Amino acid sequence: DGGITQSPKYLFRKEGQNVTLSCEQNLNHDAMYWYRQDPGQGLRLIYYSQIVNDFQKGDIAEGYSVSREKKESFPLTVTSAQKNPTAFYLCASGQQETQYFGPGTRLLVL
Amino acid sequence: DAKTTQPTSMDCAEGRAANLPCNHSTISGNEYVYWYRQIHSQGPQYIIHGLKNNETNEMASLIITEDRKSSTLILPHATLRDTAVYYCIVRVDEDSSYKLIFGSGTRLLVRP
């Protein structure tokens, strides 16, 4: 099946721990995006990448890091510097004019 | 900051048309209007987008006013599965890329 996969669906993080969220797409899209969604709110852009080995900060990049070593993959690391990481994280990929979203990962801090 | 304003919530009867309004009074001439919807705890689903002309696809119609300061998403025959949060979004172009600026959306409830 073609599409965007995110894993895991739920992730628990201990205080001071870094965690990495996976995002994979087999749509051959050049661009990939990471968003954060808090309860009752819209999506906010964390990082995006237009091409392999290149990425740019979005509106709320502090406390997060990314890499884009392969076209298909755009993992997001939530570092210990992110003081309020509990949220729903959404990955998207796009070509030309439209972004398509994955199913999301819900991160909870213990 | 979001560049769109939408009602917080709306409802409509199953089988009737759902008309979701959106104000984007500060939109620039080359900025597109996009609509996505999100069913609880899922990723947003693309619906439709447009620049100046009205658009229609298998899911919905998009009506953009002539001055482009507002638009309406129309679901012609709403079903219970159309219950979701609907986001009206302005696409902001930056160099060779673009950003979708999400607001809080409209929560649409389709009643049986």
Interface residues (C-beta under 8 A of the other chain):
Chain A: I4 A31 Y35 G40 Q41 G42 L43 R44 L45 Y48 Q50 Q56 G58 F88 L90 A92 E97 T98 Q99 Y100 F101 G102 P103 G104 R106
Chain B: A2 Y32 S41 Q42 G43 P44 Q45 Y46 H49 Y87 R91 S96 S97 K99 L100 F102 G103 S104 G105
